Amino acid sequence: MKFTTISEEHIYFFSELIGDRCSINSNDLIKYSHDETEDLSILPSVVLKPESTEEVSKIMRYCHSNKICVTPSGARTGLSGGAIPLFGGVALSLEKMGKIISIDENNLQVTTEPGVITQVLQEAVKEKGLFYPPDPASKGSCFIGGNVSENSGGPKAVKYGVTSDYVLNLEVVLPRGEIIWTGANVLKNATGYNLTQLMVGSEGTLGIITKIVLRLIPHPTTDLLLLVPFFSAEKACEAVSSIFKEGITPSGLEFMERDALIWTQDFLKDNSIDIADNHQAHLLIEVDGFNSEVLMEECTKIMTVLETYETGEILFAESQAQKDTLWKLRRSVGEAVKANSVYKEEDTVVPRYQLPQLLSHVKRIGEEFGFKSICYGHAGDGNLHINILKGELTNDQWDNEISKAIRLLFEEVVKLGGTLSGEHGIGLVQKQYMDIAFDSMTLQLMKSIKHLFDEKGILNPGKIFD
């Protein structure tokens, strides 16, 4: 793929347009060369930080005319390489577009710019008694625009759904610089093709999202939280489906292998949870709602289900501080693994009943290829994060053999009725496996959509497809 090399003339245009929000400073170039994906890093030629839709439009129009590639950049918390400027060019950061434009309490909606931190948005609507449920582990730092681009989920997805379930309408700047709205601020819309949902999860390859309209719901007033130790990791996965069969939909149902919890306790220097030698996995189970008596009844049902499995002593969180501690442990697993080892993280998802089989395949493939893995994730919706650790593998094995193991893993995932990514996206690191999930006709349709939006291929090139 051939793009125009950025010249002094181009830098002059960008500087005239946005002033000192155009940077070629080496520290800035390094900062915007990576996200949280492994140790991958590629320098852009320039970093641009527009403050308005109009500035984004002018930048895209200029880049399209000059065939300059553009990589959208949010908070750079992604795990699939989506924000890495693979071909250099422009890193287009949306951090200056960080305003919550309006909260509509009558229609339960919020309109926001993409550079708002997800947790900040959640707290702003909570002050009005409203709830935006999607809550990725990085919610304290990730941007809502990135969440839309990756269709993020998080623990609450099991009950409340993922980002796509809350996006009503989007303002988008197309690669040629045109500005469009994709839909309408309504709950039902059967008017033409659903461009809104096409943009959600498109990983910045079709357009630049500059405004977002989200639906909200009333915020639950109470919740209860259980931590359940299991003597078998496979049985912990098996228990997940049994809970749903009893008619209970938890607001969170998280799985953590033994080492995931131990490493996280060490990372946080928090040993408040006792992990016995025979505890092989834990489920973190939350129920929420508006009636504490109803929630207690649900917990009683859950406990009855768990009695049919071999578990250790169940911890019932008795205070908000204890709940916060448990959730911090779960949300910090990814950081803990990254701090301990070189690793690759796969974001597999299968029907929840197939979780035990998936875990079994992971361990079998690990034995075959000589790697250790640490697994955790959103068990309630079948989304298992598989951290493959380099450990004692040689560089040759790590560089050349692990991709074969990952391909075998994804083949098993698809056989189980699952797919490659539940919430992290395809980006740069998973695109070589797309043929496992889709046949050639489906892939060609997707590539044709990309070409229709971006015939010069300048927008986030090299992501999802070659």
TAQUI-V328316 format. One line per field, one symbol per residue. phi: phi as a letter, one per 30 degrees, with the letter a starting at -180 (. if undefined). psi: psi as a letter, one per 30 degrees, with the letter a starting at -180 (. if undefined). burial: I if it has 16 or more other C-alpha atoms within 10 Angstrom, else O. A space follows every 50 residues. Layout:
phi=???
psi=???
burial=???
This chain:
phi=.cbdddcddddddddddbiddcbcddddddeccabcdhcdabdddaccbd caeddddddddddddchcdbcdbcdicdbbidcddeciicccdcddcbcd daccddchbbcbdddddedddedddddcicbcdebeecedbdcddddddc hdbjeddeccjceedbdcabcbcdedjdcbcdabdbdbaccidddddddd idhiccacdcbbccdbbddecaabbbccdcdbdddddddeddddddiccd dabccbdededdddddddhbcdcdcddcdcabccbbbblbbddddddddd ddddddddcdbdddccdcbdddddddddeddceedddddcadabcccdbb eeddeedddddeddddddciccbbcakcddciccdccccdhcdddddddc cdddddddddddedddjcadbcadichcdcddcddddbddddddddddde dddbddidchdicibd
psi=kklkkkleeeeeeeeeegbggkkgkeeeeeegflbgjbgkkkklfkkkil fleeeeeeeeeeeeeghkkkjkkbfhglgggfgkiegbbkjjkgffihkj ekjjfegilkkllfgkkeeeeeeefefgglkjekilfgffflkeeeeeef hlcleffeeflaefffjekkkkklfffkklkfblhlfkjhjakifefeek gfhgffljkfkkkklllkkkfllkkkkjkkfkeeeeeefeeeeefggkjl fkjkkkleeeeeeeeeefhjhfkkjlfgjflkkjkkklagjeeeeeeeee eeeeefffljlakkkjkfleeeeeeeeeeefgeeeeeefflklkkkhlkl kffgeeeeeeeeeeeeeefglklkklaiefggjkkjjjkebgkleeeeff eeeeeeeeeeeeeeeggalekefflebeffffgffefkleeeeeeeeeee eeeiffhfjhlgkel.
burial=OOOOOIOOOIIOOIOOOOOOIIIOOOOOIOOIIIIIIIOOIIIIIIIIII IOIOIIIIIIIIIIOOIIIIIIIIIIIIIIIIIIIIIIIIIIIIIIIIII OOIOOOOIIIIIIIIIIIIIIIOIIIOOOIIIIIIIIIIOIIIIIIIIII IIIIIIIIIIIIIIIIIIIIIIIIIIIOIOIIIOIOOOOOOOOOOIIOII IIIIIIIIIIIIIIIIIOIOOOIIIIIIIIIIIIIIIIIIIIIIOOOOII IIIIIIIIIIIIIIIOIOOOOOOOIOOOIIIIIIIIIIIOOOOOIOOIIO IIOOIIOOOOIIOOOOIOOOOOIOIIIOIIIIIIIIIIOOOOIIIIIIII IIIIIIIIIOIIOOIIOOOIIIIIIIIIIIIIIIIIIIIIOOIOOOOIOO OIOOIIOOIIIIIIOIOIIIIIIIIIIIIIIOIIOIIOOOOOOOOOOOOI OOIIOIIIIIIIIIIO
